Amino acid sequence: MDDDQVVRKIDELERALRRDGPELSKRLNQLQRRDKWNDVTVFSLLTLSAVLLATALATLSPAAGGAGVVAYLASFLVDQRHQRRLAGPSQDGRTGNTIPVTPTTAVVTTRPTRRTSNVATPEPQVRKFSAAA
């Protein structure tokens, strides 16, 4: 599959999703808007911190330096909060990554290569193992 086929397949799946699941599509659009605003906010805070820290170095102003450090730390806190919100609530009610109820492990190995052209491409194999009860 080349890049054009992948792009067409993704577009087709997105159109089907919008047609068959409008509420899911609405939720995904909302998440994309939040993600975009988070990127703008973090970039703005990082830019502000760079300007303030440069000003502090040029003028030897401790107030500008302190504000630059605060803006720098705030950018990381804003992004961390956004990432926790995207991860959703865990099973114990806290925000963050969820812990699976039945842990599984995937092992990826490669079989001997097959030749369809002059380029050899390995075929991945995925085997899942479930935790023994």
C-alpha positions as CSV (number, residue, x, y, z in Angstrom):
1,M,0.0,0.0,0.0
2,D,1.4,3.4,-1.0
3,D,0.9,6.7,0.7
4,D,-2.0,7.8,-1.6
5,Q,-3.9,4.6,-0.9
6,V,-3.4,5.0,2.9
7,V,-4.7,8.7,2.7
8,R,-7.7,7.6,0.6
9,K,-8.5,4.8,3.1
10,I,-8.3,7.2,6.1
11,D,-10.5,9.7,4.3
12,E,-13.0,7.0,3.6
13,L,-13.0,5.8,7.2
14,E,-13.5,9.4,8.4
15,R,-16.4,9.9,6.1
16,A,-18.0,6.6,7.3
17,L,-17.5,7.6,10.9
18,R,-19.1,11.0,10.4
19,R,-22.1,9.3,8.6
20,D,-22.6,6.4,11.0
21,G,-21.5,7.9,14.4
22,P,-22.2,11.6,14.5
23,E,-21.9,11.8,18.3
24,L,-18.5,10.1,18.2
25,S,-17.5,12.4,15.3
26,K,-18.6,15.4,17.4
27,R,-16.5,14.2,20.4
28,L,-13.4,13.7,18.2
29,N,-13.8,17.2,16.7
30,Q,-14.0,18.6,20.3
31,L,-10.9,16.7,21.3
32,Q,-9.1,18.1,18.2
33,R,-10.1,21.6,19.1
34,R,-8.8,21.1,22.7
35,D,-5.6,19.7,21.4
36,K,-5.1,22.6,19.1
37,W,-5.8,25.1,21.9
38,N,-3.4,23.3,24.2
39,D,-0.7,23.5,21.5
40,V,-1.2,27.2,21.1
41,T,-1.2,27.8,24.9
42,V,2.0,25.8,25.5
43,F,3.8,27.4,22.5
44,S,2.7,30.9,23.7
45,L,4.0,30.2,27.3
46,L,7.3,28.9,26.0
47,T,7.7,31.9,23.7
48,L,6.8,34.2,26.6
49,S,9.3,32.5,28.9
50,A,12.1,32.8,26.3
51,V,11.4,36.5,25.8
52,L,11.3,37.1,29.6
53,L,14.4,35.1,30.3
54,A,16.3,36.9,27.5
55,T,15.1,40.2,28.9
56,A,16.2,39.2,32.3
57,L,19.7,38.3,31.0
58,A,20.0,41.6,29.1
59,T,18.7,43.9,31.9
60,L,19.8,41.8,34.9
61,S,16.2,42.0,36.1
62,P,15.3,39.4,38.7
63,A,11.5,40.1,38.3
64,A,11.7,39.3,34.5
65,G,13.8,36.2,35.3
66,G,11.3,35.0,37.8
67,A,8.4,35.6,35.5
68,G,10.2,33.7,32.8
69,V,10.8,30.7,35.0
70,V,7.1,30.8,36.1
71,A,6.0,30.9,32.4
72,Y,8.3,28.0,31.6
73,L,7.0,25.8,34.4
74,A,3.4,26.8,33.6
75,S,3.8,25.5,30.0
76,F,4.8,22.1,31.3
77,L,2.0,22.0,33.8
78,V,-0.6,23.0,31.2
79,D,0.6,20.3,28.8
80,Q,0.7,17.7,31.6
81,R,-2.8,18.5,32.6
82,H,-4.0,18.2,29.0
83,Q,-2.3,14.8,28.7
84,R,-4.0,13.5,31.8
85,R,-7.4,14.7,30.5
86,L,-6.8,12.9,27.3
87,A,-5.9,9.7,29.1
88,G,-9.3,9.8,30.9
89,P,-10.1,8.5,34.4
90,S,-8.5,5.3,35.6
91,Q,-10.4,2.5,37.2
92,D,-9.8,3.8,40.7
93,G,-11.3,7.2,39.8
94,R,-8.0,9.1,39.5
95,T,-7.0,10.8,36.2
96,G,-4.2,9.2,34.3
97,N,-3.4,6.0,32.5
98,T,-5.8,3.1,33.0
99,I,-4.6,-0.2,34.2
100,P,-5.9,-3.2,32.3
101,V,-8.0,-5.7,34.2
102,T,-6.5,-8.7,32.4
103,P,-3.0,-8.0,31.5
104,T,-1.8,-9.2,28.1
105,T,1.6,-9.2,26.5
106,A,2.2,-9.0,22.8
107,V,5.3,-10.6,21.3
108,V,6.4,-9.4,17.9
109,T,8.8,-11.5,15.9
110,T,9.7,-11.6,12.3
111,R,9.4,-14.6,9.9
112,P,11.9,-15.2,7.2
113,T,11.6,-12.5,4.6
114,R,9.5,-13.0,1.5
115,R,10.5,-11.5,-1.8
116,T,8.0,-9.8,-4.0
117,S,10.5,-7.6,-5.6
118,N,14.2,-6.9,-5.2
119,V,13.5,-5.6,-1.7
120,A,13.1,-8.1,1.1
121,T,10.4,-7.1,3.7
122,P,10.0,-9.1,6.9
123,E,6.5,-10.1,7.9
124,P,5.6,-9.3,11.6
125,Q,3.9,-11.9,13.7
126,V,2.0,-10.8,16.8
127,R,1.1,-13.4,19.4
128,K,-0.9,-12.4,22.5
129,F,-0.6,-14.1,25.8
130,S,-3.2,-13.7,28.5
131,A,-2.4,-13.9,32.2
132,A,-3.2,-17.3,33.6
133,A,-6.0,-17.3,36.1
